[in-house]
């Protein structure tokens, strides 16, 4: 059994081109990826500047991708982060939110996710307030699907340290406040979970009153530290038994769209093969599919350096060797590695704090 698989483009850092999104989904759709959530942190009109209208060229681009997805049978949605709106959902905020929702519907967006993550959440009765906002949206729009990312979307205590102590019973209260048809994103026991187990998913489903939709923070590599590494290895710690315990499994992609396809394909294989899944073998198979035999062998030889050593610890001689090696491949994925080696994908703390 394979759950619905998809992309949740929710990273910090440089924006992709719309052609990147089309190419990635064209590659992944035959392997079971059938939905796409557009929610990059760098799209300021969906996040810190959400009350401002999208420029015409941005609106046209969203509309074009929505049409492309519809023609391909891919479910397309947009993740809107109305910045701390739950702290003061007054008349001004309601009018601004109504305008943004009308815009999204006008450009062909049929699925909406409201993302309450990564914001200060010190509002009394937080879950109730957030439930009221989603109910307000539901009553005024015709979106085919509504989803929510909670303020506390993981058990990870880092969320409490950065955004304030989570209210007691927050997940249970949010589950009761939301209509049962509203999907709820969850990243697991950690923000970037090393393992997501069936037992954990059963517990969370009981708290939320529904199966969670996984927002899986692998192979994402944003942030100052993670952007120095390429996340290429096959998925581990996601047993096939999870398939019946989630309403969908979305992966937050790496900053490199073509290279993202390699681990993405291994996730599909892990569900398909169950106990017969081998993550190393799956990596080799997926790499051959994405970049061909020769470059797949190169990636395998360099995997320890690219994923584990990290850019900041690669010596000058090795850096020269890698540049020469990947310049010999006429592959988009090879060009992504060259850009990474040049430091073009580095995400700074300032980017994370301001996007």
matplotlib code that plots the C-alpha trace (Angstrom):
import matplotlib.pyplot as plt

x = [0.0, 1.3, -0.2, -0.8, 2.7, 3.5, 5.7, 5.4, 7.6, 8.1, 11.8, 13.7, 16.2, 16.4, 13.2, 12.9, 11.9, 8.4, 10.1, 11.9, 8.5, 7.2, 10.3, 10.3, 6.7, 6.9, 9.7, 7.9, 4.3, 4.8, 6.1, 3.1, 3.6, 0.2, 0.0, 2.0, 1.8, 3.4, 4.5, 8.1, 9.1, 10.7, 7.3, 6.7, 3.1, 2.2, 4.0, 5.2, 3.7, 0.6, -1.7, -0.1, -1.4, 0.6, 2.3, 0.6, 3.6, 3.5, -0.3, 0.1, 2.8, 0.7, -2.3, -0.1, 1.2, -2.3, -3.5, -0.5, -1.1, -4.8, -4.1, -1.7, -4.0, -1.9, -3.6, -2.2, -2.6, -1.1, 0.1, -0.7, 1.0, -1.1, 1.5, 0.3, -3.2, -4.5, -3.2, -5.6, -8.3, -10.1, -11.9, -8.8, -7.3, -10.5, -10.8, -7.1, -7.6, -10.8, -9.0, -6.1, -8.4, -10.4, -7.2, -6.1, -9.4, -9.2, -5.9, -7.1, -6.0, -8.5, -6.7, -5.6, -3.4, -3.3, 0.2, 0.4, 3.9, 7.1, 5.3, 5.0, 1.9, 1.1, -2.6, -5.0, -7.1, -4.8, -6.3, -9.9, -8.8, -7.2, -10.2, -12.4, -10.2, -10.4, -14.2, -14.4, -12.5, -14.5, -17.8, -16.6, -14.7, -15.1, -11.7, -11.8, -9.4, -8.5, -5.4, -3.7, -0.2, -0.4, 1.7, 3.1, 3.6, 5.9, 6.7, 10.1, 10.9, 12.7, 9.3, 8.6, 12.0, 11.7, 8.0, 6.8, 5.5, 2.7, -0.6, -1.7, -3.9, -3.2, -3.4, -6.6, -8.2, -7.2, -8.6, -11.9, -12.0, -11.5, -14.0, -13.1, -12.5, -9.7, -6.2, -3.5, 0.2, 2.6, 6.4, 6.9, 8.6, 11.2, 11.1, 13.4, 12.5, 15.0, 12.2, 8.4, 6.9, 3.4, 3.1, 3.8, 1.3, -1.4, -0.9, -1.0, -4.1, -5.8, -4.9, -6.0, -9.1, -7.9, -4.9, -2.2, -0.7, 3.0, 5.1, 8.4, 11.5, 13.8, 15.5, 15.1, 18.5, 17.7, 19.2, 22.8, 24.0, 21.9, 22.4, 26.1, 25.0, 23.3, 20.7, 20.8, 20.6, 17.5, 14.8, 15.1, 12.9, 9.6, 8.3, 5.7, 3.3, 2.8, 0.9, -2.5, -1.9, -1.5, -3.8, -0.8, 2.9, 4.5, 8.2, 9.8, 12.3, 15.9, 17.0, 18.1, 15.0, 16.7, 18.7, 15.5, 14.1, 16.6, 15.5, 11.9, 12.0, 13.4, 10.4, 8.0, 10.2, 10.2, 6.4, 6.2, 8.8, 8.0, 10.3, 12.3, 13.3, 17.1, 17.9, 21.3, 20.1, 17.1, 19.5, 21.5, 18.3, 16.8, 20.1, 20.3, 16.7, 17.4, 20.9, 21.9, 24.4, 27.7, 26.7, 24.9, 28.2, 29.9, 27.3, 27.8, 31.6, 31.1, 28.2, 30.2, 31.6, 28.5, 26.1, 28.2, 31.4, 29.6, 30.8, 32.6, 34.9, 35.8, 39.5, 40.8, 42.1, 38.9, 36.9, 38.8, 38.3, 34.5, 34.2, 36.1, 34.1, 30.7, 31.5, 31.9, 28.2, 25.6, 22.9, 20.7, 21.6, 25.3, 24.8, 23.1, 26.1, 28.4, 26.2, 26.3, 30.1, 30.2, 28.2, 25.1, 22.7, 24.0, 21.1, 21.9, 20.4, 19.2, 17.2, 15.5, 14.7, 13.3, 11.5]
y = [0.0, 3.4, 6.6, 9.8, 11.2, 14.8, 17.8, 20.4, 23.3, 24.9, 25.7, 28.9, 30.2, 31.0, 30.5, 27.9, 28.7, 27.5, 25.3, 23.6, 22.6, 21.3, 19.2, 17.7, 16.7, 15.4, 13.1, 12.1, 11.7, 8.3, 7.0, 8.0, 11.7, 13.3, 16.5, 19.7, 22.4, 25.7, 27.5, 28.7, 30.9, 33.4, 34.2, 37.2, 37.7, 34.4, 35.1, 38.3, 40.6, 38.4, 41.4, 42.9, 41.9, 39.6, 41.4, 40.6, 38.5, 36.4, 35.9, 34.8, 32.3, 30.7, 30.5, 28.9, 26.3, 25.6, 25.0, 22.7, 20.6, 20.4, 19.1, 16.5, 15.3, 16.7, 18.3, 21.8, 23.8, 27.0, 27.3, 30.8, 32.0, 34.9, 36.3, 36.0, 36.7, 34.6, 37.2, 39.9, 38.6, 41.9, 43.7, 44.8, 41.3, 39.8, 42.1, 41.5, 37.7, 37.8, 39.7, 37.2, 34.2, 35.8, 36.3, 32.7, 31.4, 33.7, 32.2, 28.6, 27.5, 24.9, 23.7, 25.9, 25.3, 27.8, 27.6, 28.7, 27.4, 29.3, 32.3, 33.5, 31.9, 33.5, 34.0, 32.6, 29.7, 29.4, 26.2, 27.6, 30.9, 29.0, 26.8, 29.8, 31.3, 28.0, 27.9, 31.5, 30.6, 27.5, 29.4, 32.1, 30.1, 27.1, 25.4, 21.7, 20.9, 22.8, 21.9, 23.4, 23.4, 23.8, 26.2, 23.1, 20.7, 18.3, 17.0, 18.7, 21.0, 23.4, 24.8, 25.7, 27.3, 29.5, 30.3, 29.9, 27.0, 25.1, 25.2, 22.1, 19.9, 22.0, 19.1, 17.7, 21.2, 21.9, 18.6, 19.3, 22.9, 21.8, 20.1, 16.4, 17.0, 19.5, 17.9, 18.6, 18.5, 16.9, 16.5, 13.7, 13.5, 16.0, 19.0, 16.9, 13.4, 10.7, 8.1, 8.2, 5.1, 3.6, 3.9, 7.6, 8.1, 6.2, 8.4, 11.7, 10.5, 9.9, 13.5, 15.1, 13.0, 12.2, 10.7, 13.3, 14.4, 14.0, 17.1, 15.2, 17.5, 15.3, 15.9, 19.7, 21.3, 24.9, 26.9, 27.9, 24.4, 22.1, 24.1, 23.1, 19.5, 17.8, 15.3, 12.5, 9.2, 7.1, 7.5, 5.5, 5.4, 5.6, 2.0, 0.9, 0.2, 3.9, 3.9, 3.2, 5.7, 8.9, 10.9, 11.7, 11.9, 15.2, 15.8, 19.2, 19.2, 20.2, 23.5, 21.6, 20.5, 17.9, 16.3, 16.2, 13.6, 11.0, 10.6, 11.3, 8.2, 6.1, 7.0, 5.6, 2.5, 2.1, 2.0, -0.3, -2.8, -2.8, -5.2, -5.9, -2.2, -1.5, 2.2, 1.9, -0.1, 2.3, 5.2, 3.6, 2.8, 6.3, 8.0, 6.0, 7.1, 10.8, 11.3, 8.1, 5.4, 7.3, 10.2, 7.8, 6.1, 9.4, 10.4, 7.1, 7.6, 11.2, 10.6, 10.8, 14.1, 15.7, 14.6, 14.1, 16.2, 19.3, 22.2, 24.1, 21.1, 20.2, 21.0, 22.9, 19.8, 17.9, 21.0, 21.3, 17.6, 17.8, 20.8, 19.1, 15.9, 17.4, 19.9, 16.8, 15.9, 17.7, 17.3, 19.8, 17.9, 18.3, 22.0, 22.1, 20.5, 23.0, 25.9, 24.3, 24.0, 27.7, 28.5, 29.7, 27.7, 28.9, 29.9, 32.5, 33.1, 36.5, 34.8, 32.5, 35.4, 37.7, 35.3]
z = [0.0, -1.0, 0.5, -1.5, -2.1, -2.9, -2.5, 0.2, -1.0, 2.3, 2.7, 3.5, 1.0, -2.7, -4.8, -7.5, -11.1, -12.2, -14.8, -11.9, -10.4, -13.7, -14.3, -10.8, -10.9, -14.5, -13.2, -10.0, -11.0, -12.7, -9.3, -7.3, -6.5, -7.2, -5.2, -4.9, -2.2, -3.1, 0.1, -0.1, 2.7, 0.3, -1.4, 0.8, -0.6, 1.1, 4.4, 6.0, 3.3, 2.9, 3.1, 0.0, -3.4, -5.6, -8.6, -11.9, -13.1, -9.9, -10.2, -13.8, -12.9, -10.2, -12.5, -15.2, -12.8, -11.5, -15.0, -15.8, -12.7, -13.5, -17.0, -15.6, -12.9, -10.1, -7.1, -6.6, -3.5, -2.0, 1.6, 3.1, 6.2, 7.4, 9.8, 13.4, 12.3, 15.2, 17.6, 16.3, 13.9, 13.7, 10.9, 9.2, 9.2, 8.0, 5.0, 4.1, 4.4, 2.3, -0.4, -0.5, -0.6, -3.4, -5.3, -4.8, -6.1, -9.1, -10.2, -10.1, -6.6, -5.5, -2.4, 0.5, 3.5, 6.3, 7.9, 11.5, 11.9, 12.9, 14.5, 18.0, 19.5, 22.9, 22.2, 24.9, 23.7, 20.7, 19.2, 19.5, 17.8, 15.0, 14.6, 14.3, 11.5, 9.5, 10.0, 8.9, 5.7, 5.0, 5.2, 2.7, 0.1, -2.2, -1.9, -2.6, 0.2, 3.4, 5.4, 8.5, 9.8, 13.6, 15.5, 17.3, 14.4, 16.2, 19.6, 19.3, 22.3, 20.1, 19.1, 22.7, 23.2, 20.1, 19.9, 23.5, 25.6, 23.9, 25.6, 27.4, 25.2, 22.2, 19.6, 21.1, 21.3, 17.7, 16.5, 18.1, 16.8, 13.2, 10.9, 10.5, 6.7, 7.4, 7.0, 9.6, 8.9, 11.3, 11.0, 13.6, 17.0, 15.7, 13.3, 11.1, 12.2, 12.0, 12.3, 12.1, 13.6, 13.4, 17.1, 17.0, 14.2, 16.0, 19.1, 17.1, 15.2, 18.5, 19.6, 16.4, 15.8, 12.3, 10.5, 10.1, 6.8, 7.1, 6.4, 6.1, 6.5, 4.4, 2.1, 2.9, 3.5, 4.4, 7.2, 7.8, 8.8, 6.6, 3.4, 3.5, 2.9, 0.0, 1.2, -1.4, 0.5, 0.3, 2.9, 6.2, 9.3, 7.3, 7.5, 4.9, 7.8, 8.0, 4.8, 6.4, 9.2, 7.3, 5.0, 2.8, 2.8, 1.6, 1.5, 2.0, -0.9, -1.0, -2.3, -5.4, -7.4, -9.7, -6.9, -4.7, -7.1, -6.0, -2.4, -3.5, -5.6, -2.8, -0.6, -3.2, -3.3, 0.5, 0.5, -2.5, -1.3, 2.4, 4.3, 1.2, 0.9, 1.0, 1.1, -0.5, -3.4, -3.7, -3.9, -6.7, -8.6, -8.1, -9.1, -12.3, -13.1, -12.5, -13.8, -15.7, -15.0, -15.2, -12.9, -10.6, -10.0, -9.5, -6.9, -5.1, -4.9, -3.6, -1.3, 2.0, 1.0, -0.4, 2.3, 5.4, 5.1, 4.0, 1.9, 4.8, 5.4, 1.8, 1.2, -1.8, -3.7, -3.2, -4.2, -7.5, -8.1, -7.6, -9.8, -12.6, -12.2, -12.3, -15.1, -17.3, -17.0, -19.1, -16.5, -14.6, -11.4, -12.1, -12.5, -9.2, -7.5, -9.2, -7.9, -4.4, -4.5, -5.4, -2.3, -4.3, -2.1, 1.2, 3.5, 6.1, 9.5, 8.2, 5.4, 8.0, 10.3, 7.6, 5.1]

ax = plt.figure().add_subplot(projection="3d")
ax.plot(x, y, z, "-o")
ax.set_aspect("equal")
plt.show()
